[in-house]
């Protein structure tokens, strides 16, 4: 599966279940109520559910051969709070989606058949597995995919400190990654749109 987001191309492996959450119909239904959502919800075959938010502060203007000036970047503490809010709101939305599905008799009746038929790409199965991993097994990981210029190292380090100081639930240390330090490689490939 291939997605474009914020000047980057994400190539997810075929055995991962992935939804572009901020454009999904469930998110569009709740975003008007002040909910914030991450860019991607990814379910690898093993390990935690990944809530992935993309931030690209890399200077993409070829006429300017310099990093984005610090005064044009968001304050690290403000950005960290926004990222934390997106993570918390996404987990709350996953819970709300599960409650919605449980009210549908068709879901309750056919879900077991969907699993038996290995219809892993169906919406019912995807959201059920996401809920189980996040809320039942309490295995969720917030990933901030942060691309920035070399001249922004102090700003990036401050953002990392601010973000890691927040109390995520389920408790985990958020990952701050980029193309240069991609812990999901070689499965997940990411490149800058040229």
N, C-alpha and C positions, 0 to 999 in steps of 0.2 A: 504494500500500500504506500502510495506516495502523496504527500501533502505539501503545500507551500504555505509558509507563515512568516511574516516579518522579514522578508528578504532571504529566507532560508528554505531549502528543500529537505524534507524528512522522508527517508526511505525506511519504513518499518518492515520487519521480517513478516513473511506470510503466516507464521504460526503465532503471531501476536494478535490480540483483538484490540482494535483501536477505534475511537470515535473522536472526531474534531468537535469537542464539546461546545465551544463558544458559537458554533453555527448549527448545532443540533436543535431539532424542534422542541425537545424538552427544555433546553436552556432558553430558547426564545420565549417560551411560555412563562418562565419565572423571572427573566431578567428585568422586566418592567416593575418588579416588586423590590428592586434594590439589590438583588442577588448578583454577585460577581462569579465568574467561572473561569477555570483554567482553559488553555488552548486545546490540550489533548488529554484524554483519559486512555491509558494504555494498560493492557492486561497481558504481561508476558506469561508463558506457560509455567514458569517457576518464579518465586520471589514475590515481592510486594506489588500491589496495585500502584501504578505511577500516575501522579497528577502533574502534568507537564505544562509549565508556563514559559512562553518564549519572550525574551527581551533582547532586542538587537540594537545596541548603541554604537555599532561600528560605523565609521564614517563611510557612507556609500557614494559620496560625491567625488568623481574622479578629478574634478578641477581643484579640489582642496586636498593637499597632501599633508594633512595634520589630523590628529585625533579630535573628536568632538570636544569643545571646551567644557571644563567642569561646570561652568555656570549654566550650560544648556542641558545638563544631566539632572534628573530628579534627585532630591536630597535622599541619601541612603536610608535614613530612618523612615521617611515617608513611603519610599518604594517598598521597604521591608514590610511595613504595615499593610500596604495594598496587596502584596503577595500573600501574606498570611491570611488576609480576608478572603482572597480568591480560593485558597486551599480549604478553609473552614466552610465557606459557602458551597463549594463543590461537594464536600462530604455530606453536608446537609441536604443538598439537592439529590444526591444518590439515595439517601434515606427516604426522601419524599417520593422519588420515582418508584422505589420498592413498595411503599405504602399504596401508591396509586395502582400498581399492578396487582397487589394482593386483593384489591376490591373487585377485580375482574374475574368472573367465574371461568371465562375461557382460559385465562392465564393459569388459574389454579388447576384446571382440568388438563390442559394440554402441555404444561411445562415439563412434566416428567417424560412425555413422549418426545418433546423437543430434544431433551438430553439423550434419550435412548437412540434417537435418529441421528445424533451427533450434529445437530443444527447449531453449531457453536457461533455462527455468524448472525443468528437471528437476534433481534432486539431483546426479546424476552430472556434468552440465555445470556446475552452479554450483560444486561443490567442486573440479572440475578447473580452472576459470577462476580461482578464488580461489587455489589452489595456484600456478598459473603466475604470477599477478600478484605474489604474496608471495615465492615462493621462486625461481622461474626468472628473472623480470624484476626481482625485488627492489624492487618498488614497493608498499610498505605504509606507511600513515600512521596513527598512534594519535591519536584525537580524544577529548579529555575535554570532554563537554558539561556545563558547570558553571554552574548557576544559583545565584546567591547574592544576598543583600540588599546595598543600597548601603553599609551600615555595616560590611561585611566586606572592604573593599578591601585593607587591609594583609594580611589572612589570604590573600586570593586572590593577591596579588602574590607573597607568600612561597611559596605552592604552585606558582605558575608558575615561579619561579626554581628550586625544588627539582626539579620535573619536567623542566625543560629541561637540568638538570645531569646527568641520567642518560643512559647510553650505550645508546640503542635500536638494535636490529639488525633489519632493515636500517637503516643510519644515516639518521635524519631528526629534525627538531625536532618534538616533539609539538605538536598544536594544542589550545589551550584556548579554547573558544568558548561562546557563549550565545545566547539569542534576540536580545539586543540587538546582538551582533556575529556574525551568522551568515554565514560566508563561502560557504555553499552555496546561499544565497538567489538567485534565487527558486525554484530547483528543489526544494530541501528546505525544507518549511515546518514550523515547530515552534511550538506554543502551550501555554500553561499550562491545565490542566484547571480549569474554573471550577466 
